[in-house]
Amino acid sequence: MQRHERGIFRKDRGDTARNDERLGMPEGQVLEFSGLSKRFGSILAVDSLTARVEPGAVTGFLGPNGAGKTTTLRMLLGLVRPSAGQVTIGGMPYAKLAQPLQTVGAVLESSSFHPGRTAANHLKVYAQAAGLPAARVDEALGVVGLADVAGRKCGGFSLGMHQRLGLAGALLADPGVLVLDEPTNGLDPEGITWMRGLLREMAKQGRTVLVSSHLLAEVQQTVDRLMIISAGRLVFQGEIGDLTDPSEFATVVDAPDRAALVAALEQAGISYEPLRAGLTVRGVDAVGIGRIAADAGVALSVLQRRGPALEEVFFGLVNGLRMHPSGQGAAGAPGASAPAAALAAVATTGTASESAEAAGDAGTGPGAADDAAPEAGTPDDAAPDATMGDAAGDDPGGPDGEASDETGTGAEPAEHSEPEPTAAPDTAGADDDATPDAGEPAGAAFAVASTGVIDIVTADAEAEPETEAAGAESEPAEPESTRAEEEVVAGEPEQLPEDDGRHEQQTESDVAADEFFHSFDEDGTQQQPSGEEAEDAASDTDSDAPDGGDRR
Ligand SMILES: Nc1ncnc2c1ncn2[C@@H]1O[C@H](COP(=O)(O)OP(=O)(O)OP(=O)(O)O)[C@@H](O)[C@H]1O
């Protein structure tokens, strides 16, 4: 079966029975983070992260601003080299994947597009780079609900349309792993609902779906599992239901005939605490209490599960006020450096009784909103196709060609000696009309990531030194492990420039990708550099550090 008939591009994708058989579905892969750390000068952005992301589920990657989510995802995609530890996709580091684009589709941060290029032509560039048939472009635009605006220039797109276009790029090769950084940014409520449905559908098909967000509420309705980090440290991993301890919950119950209720509870041997209005019962859930009352013929006026709100638990975890045995504890929290097993003893305490006690007035306690089941009443399972047609009618947000900023323009010259990317490295299994590049050196790979252009990673990237923080590019490159050690030993935090320029600074892969992107004309056809340009490029390469030293 040809790849373009599989997965999201299957002609029969509405056929649930056949989808369930997962015939020819792209394979989800386990993502494994092992002791992963990244230091930028004095900033330990990611600190010994060990976690596992399973296929067939949507995993939410949560943390407040600056917690290290993007850095972690960039390490996953081989765009930032770890200071320690490793991260693998199906057991392989990204740079060593045989078919990277077919394996992982990613959208990191907000994507940027050539404002004068149409959505279809923008994707054609990706398709050519990945050695995919041009037909895939229309299919991907259809999946994200942009088919109607395929011929419109990206410059006139709204933020939500940009998000969809970035997603189309990630889906182009029908990958088994989807990695999305804050995917609902800029989407309207309908778009958010659509995105949730799409993610659920992708997971249902057996793919691995990892989605970052800084808001629990944003992903609560979509995710099966959570990974929460704070200041680079893992503070929780598991299912949403595991966030709170069952002992934190109590059942609040009341009846117009309270004496009869009390008698029924006592008869059943259940202890209770009287509240201003009602009774609190611990250790028996609402179903159990309801059954006892029903058996005794007691009508109830209140029956409610009370406990800390999930958001409260989330804030407690990221602020170090709570710890969970599945995590390391937030930086600076008591016991933060203790091994996870030792943390089990101090897990999830503190707010249960307060919540239950405060629940005197039914419906006003701190946990009042808890009981909403994450999935209840949400259209998560709605087929993505069902809503995207409507969403394609998003307000374009401006006239064609007006948008001006494109990441990569005005970039510093690239300092690298990597091969000019012309096609995906491995087109095995691609379609007949694929355009493989026979001359591509083994191991070069392309990640649709970060800036919405194509980042370039080499298989031997791990062996290369890199520059970490802005301002360090002019220093001679040296192996990162040595620098990291020095930073620790010296004990003096490295003086970072006032503005570390993180968002302005381009990595080597950003610059190279931008050059690559600009080598295509508006029709999505790649232009060969003129003789003079080629010579310049060659001499740049010769004179620059041979180590590709500006990759973070
Ligand atoms: N290239 C860099 N140079 C210096 N510091 C960096 C660099 N990249 C990230 N950092 C720092 O690492 C920390 C983690 O940043 P990161 O972008 O990974 O967090 P995040 O969780 O994705 O945040 P947000 O939700 O705001 O996007 C921050 O303190 C950030 O300033």
The ligand as a Tripos MOL2 file, in Angstrom:
@<TRIPOS>MOLECULE
LIG
   31    33     1     0     0
SMALL
NO_CHARGES

@<TRIPOS>ATOM
      1 N1         18.9650   29.7700   23.6860 N.pl3     1 LIG1
      2 C1         18.7830   30.0640   24.9480 C.ar      1 LIG1
      3 N2         19.6950   30.8090   25.5970 N.ar      1 LIG1
      4 C2         19.5430   31.1080   26.8970 C.ar      1 LIG1
      5 N3         18.5000   30.6950   27.6350 N.ar      1 LIG1
      6 C3         17.5500   29.9620   27.0590 C.ar      1 LIG1
      7 C4         17.6330   29.5980   25.6810 C.ar      1 LIG1
      8 N4         16.5500   28.8440   25.3920 N.ar      1 LIG1
      9 C5         15.8120   28.7460   26.5180 C.ar      1 LIG1
     10 N5         16.4140   29.4210   27.5170 N.ar      1 LIG1
     11 C6         15.9500   29.5410   28.9050 C.3       1 LIG1
     12 O1         15.5950   28.2520   29.3500 O.3       1 LIG1
     13 C7         14.4530   28.3290   30.1800 C.3       1 LIG1
     14 C8         13.3680   27.4320   29.6110 C.3       1 LIG1
     15 O2         12.8870   28.0120   28.4010 O.3       1 LIG1
     16 P1         11.8080   27.2870   27.4950 P.3       1 LIG1
     17 O3         11.5410   28.1540   26.3370 O.co2     1 LIG1
     18 O4         12.2510   25.9060   27.2350 O.co2     1 LIG1
     19 O5         10.5560   27.2690   28.4680 O.3       1 LIG1
     20 P2          9.0240   26.9980   28.1260 P.3       1 LIG1
     21 O6          8.5280   26.1200   29.1930 O.co2     1 LIG1
     22 O7          8.8910   26.5260   26.7270 O.co2     1 LIG1
     23 O8          8.4000   28.4440   28.2760 O.3       1 LIG1
     24 P3          7.1420   29.1200   27.5130 P.3       1 LIG1
     25 O9          5.9170   28.4200   27.9970 O.co2     1 LIG1
     26 O10         7.2120   30.5260   27.9860 O.co2     1 LIG1
     27 O11         7.3870   28.9720   26.0520 O.co2     1 LIG1
     28 C9         14.0610   29.7870   30.2760 C.3       1 LIG1
     29 O12        14.6530   30.3270   31.4270 O.3       1 LIG1
     30 C10        14.6920   30.3770   29.0430 C.3       1 LIG1
     31 O13        14.9830   31.7360   29.2000 O.3       1 LIG1
@<TRIPOS>BOND
     1     1     2 1
     2     2     3 ar
     3     2     7 ar
     4     3     4 ar
     5     4     5 ar
     6     5     6 ar
     7     6     7 ar
     8     6    10 ar
     9     7     8 ar
    10     8     9 ar
    11     9    10 ar
    12    10    11 1
    13    11    12 1
    14    11    30 1
    15    12    13 1
    16    13    14 1
    17    13    28 1
    18    14    15 1
    19    15    16 1
    20    16    17 2
    21    16    18 1
    22    16    19 1
    23    19    20 1
    24    20    21 2
    25    20    22 1
    26    20    23 1
    27    23    24 1
    28    24    25 2
    29    24    26 1
    30    24    27 1
    31    28    29 1
    32    28    30 1
    33    30    31 1
@<TRIPOS>SUBSTRUCTURE
     1 LIG1         1 GROUP 0 **** ****
